[in-house]
Amino acid sequence: MTTLLALDTATEACSVALLHDGKVTSHYEVIPRLHAQKLLPMIKQLLGDSGVALTALDAIAFGRGPGAFTGVRIAIGVVQGLAFALERPVLPVSNLAALAQGALREHGVEQVAAAIDARMDEVYWGCYRAVAGEMRLQGQEAVLPPERVALPDGSSSGDWYGAGTGWGYAERLAVQATASNPAALPNALDILSLANFAWARGEAIAAEQAQPVYLRDNVATPKAR
């Protein structure tokens, strides 16, 4: 039986989830700016409550972004620290994909336009379709103004569900949805689901290969003087 730990700190939410002996347990809290203090205790409690030792883990999954730069870095720092110490591989999962997977889990919708508020008058954007229970990216993820978002080629507007804080810009988004949830945040529960598919395909990577995906790389790079 596979044992996977998943964690996410890319948005205001902080969450952890565990798959062990076919059973899933999780913890989710919306705690802006407290991720660094709360994440390790949450992991320790989740493992303790489940009676699972860190050494029992086969791999560690995490939300690799896009999201808040600081939050994504916290997740990668913790994951790499644990993975190096345990000599275990890691499974990076898109936070936009996690939003889409959450919409599938909660509402049964199979086409999701995921959007996270990227500040600076932009949104992180990705469109996903369900394939055998897994939300898969259609096209590419991007960061762009709400007026420039688009559905995959050949898709009709209105057949999509909108998930994520980027849908707070609904009046400006160049795409319409049948329904949307602008309050939705990524959850480690859905990162765990997606990581389980990736694990089964042999897509785990070494801890040193874990990289954040900001989409907006120029902001994370100091400008030359």
C-alpha positions in Angstrom: 0.0 0.0 0.0 1.3 3.5 -0.9 1.7 6.1 1.8 1.7 9.7 0.6 1.8 13.0 2.4 0.6 16.1 0.7 0.8 19.7 1.8 -0.1 23.1 0.5 0.6 26.7 1.6 0.3 28.6 -1.8 -2.7 30.7 -0.8 -4.4 31.9 2.4 -5.2 28.2 3.1 -2.8 25.9 4.9 -3.6 22.2 4.5 -2.1 18.7 4.8 -3.4 15.3 3.8 -2.3 11.7 4.2 -3.0 8.5 2.2 -2.2 5.4 4.2 -3.6 1.9 3.9 -6.1 3.2 1.4 -7.5 5.7 3.9 -7.3 9.5 3.5 -7.1 11.9 6.4 -6.6 15.7 6.1 -6.5 19.0 7.9 -7.4 22.4 6.3 -7.3 25.9 7.8 -7.5 29.4 6.3 -4.7 31.1 8.2 -3.1 33.9 6.2 0.6 34.7 7.1 0.7 31.8 9.7 1.8 29.0 7.3 5.4 29.0 8.4 4.5 28.6 12.1 1.6 26.1 11.6 2.7 23.7 8.8 5.1 21.5 10.6 2.8 21.1 13.7 -0.1 20.2 11.4 2.0 17.5 9.7 3.1 16.1 13.0 -0.4 16.0 14.3 -1.8 14.4 11.2 0.8 11.7 11.2 0.4 11.2 15.0 -3.4 11.0 14.8 -3.1 8.4 12.0 -0.3 6.4 13.8 2.0 6.8 10.8 5.8 7.5 11.2 7.5 9.9 8.8 9.7 7.0 7.7 6.6 5.2 6.5 6.1 7.8 3.7 6.8 6.7 0.1 6.8 10.3 -1.2 5.7 13.8 -0.4 3.5 15.9 -2.6 3.1 19.7 -2.5 1.4 22.6 -4.2 4.2 24.0 -6.5 2.3 27.1 -7.4 1.1 29.3 -8.9 0.2 31.3 -5.8 1.7 33.6 -3.3 5.5 33.6 -3.7 6.2 33.3 0.0 3.6 30.6 0.5 5.0 28.5 -2.4 8.6 28.9 -1.0 7.5 27.7 2.5 6.0 24.5 1.0 9.1 23.7 -1.0 11.4 24.5 1.9 9.5 22.1 4.2 9.1 19.4 1.5 12.8 19.5 0.6 13.8 19.4 4.2 11.7 16.3 4.9 12.5 14.6 1.6 16.2 15.0 2.0 16.2 13.7 5.6 14.0 10.7 4.7 15.6 10.1 1.3 12.2 10.1 -0.4 11.1 11.5 -3.8 8.6 14.4 -4.2 5.5 15.0 -6.3 4.9 18.6 -7.4 1.3 19.4 -8.2 -0.2 22.6 -9.8 -2.3 24.7 -7.5 -4.7 25.4 -10.4 -5.1 21.7 -11.0 -5.8 21.3 -7.3 -8.6 23.9 -7.6 -10.1 22.0 -10.5 -9.8 18.6 -8.7 -11.6 20.2 -5.7 -14.4 21.3 -8.0 -14.7 17.8 -9.4 -14.7 16.3 -5.8 -17.3 18.8 -4.4 -19.6 19.4 -7.4 -18.9 16.6 -9.9 -18.1 19.2 -12.6 -15.8 17.8 -15.3 -14.7 21.0 -17.0 -13.2 23.6 -14.8 -11.6 27.0 -15.5 -9.4 27.6 -12.4 -8.3 31.1 -11.6 -6.2 32.5 -8.6 -6.0 36.2 -7.9 -2.4 37.0 -8.9 -2.7 40.7 -7.6 -1.3 43.4 -9.9 -4.6 43.3 -11.8 -3.9 39.8 -13.1 -5.0 36.2 -12.6 -3.3 32.8 -12.7 -5.4 30.8 -15.2 -5.7 27.2 -16.3 -8.5 25.1 -17.8 -8.9 21.4 -16.9 -11.0 18.4 -18.0 -11.7 15.3 -16.0 -10.2 12.1 -17.5 -10.9 8.9 -15.4 -11.3 11.0 -12.2 -8.2 13.2 -12.8 -8.3 16.8 -13.8 -5.9 17.3 -16.7 -4.6 20.6 -18.1 -6.0 21.7 -21.5 -3.6 24.1 -23.1 -1.3 26.0 -20.8 -1.3 27.7 -17.5 -0.7 31.5 -17.7 -0.8 34.7 -15.7 -2.6 37.5 -17.5 -5.2 40.3 -17.2 -8.8 39.1 -16.6 -9.8 40.5 -20.0 -7.3 38.2 -21.8 -8.2 34.8 -20.4 -9.5 32.2 -22.8 -10.9 28.7 -23.0 -9.1 25.9 -24.9 -9.6 25.8 -28.6 -13.0 24.4 -29.6 -14.6 25.0 -26.2 -17.8 26.8 -25.8 -18.3 29.4 -23.1 -20.9 28.4 -20.5 -20.0 24.8 -20.3 -17.3 25.4 -17.7 -17.3 25.8 -13.9 -15.2 28.6 -12.5 -13.1 27.9 -9.3 -10.8 30.1 -7.4 -10.3 33.7 -6.2 -9.6 34.9 -9.7 -13.4 34.5 -10.3 -13.7 37.6 -8.0 -13.0 39.4 -11.3 -16.0 37.6 -13.0 -17.4 40.8 -14.5 -14.0 41.4 -16.3 -13.1 37.9 -17.2 -13.3 37.2 -20.9 -14.9 33.8 -20.2 -18.3 33.0 -18.8 -19.1 30.0 -16.6 -22.3 28.1 -15.8 -21.4 28.7 -12.1 -18.4 29.7 -10.1 -17.0 29.7 -6.6 -14.7 32.7 -6.0 -14.1 31.6 -2.4 -12.5 28.3 -3.4 -8.9 27.8 -2.3 -6.5 24.8 -3.1 -6.7 22.0 -0.7 -4.0 19.3 0.1 -6.8 16.7 -0.2 -6.9 17.4 -3.9 -3.1 17.7 -4.3 -3.0 14.2 -2.7 -5.5 12.9 -5.3 -3.5 14.3 -8.2 -0.2 13.1 -6.7 -1.6 9.6 -6.4 -2.2 9.5 -10.2 1.3 10.9 -10.8 2.8 8.4 -8.4 1.1 5.5 -10.2 2.6 6.8 -13.5 6.1 6.9 -12.0 6.4 10.7 -12.1 8.0 11.3 -8.7 11.2 13.4 -8.8 14.2 13.9 -6.5 13.8 16.5 -3.8 16.5 18.8 -5.3 14.5 19.0 -8.5 11.5 20.5 -6.7 11.0 23.9 -8.2 8.3 26.6 -7.6 6.1 27.6 -10.6 5.3 31.3 -10.3 4.3 31.9 -13.9 5.3 35.5 -13.2 9.0 34.9 -13.1 10.1 38.5 -13.6 8.6 39.5 -10.2 10.6 36.8 -8.3 13.9 38.0 -9.9 15.6 41.1 -8.5 16.1 43.7 -11.2 19.6 44.6 -12.1 20.7 48.0 -11.1 
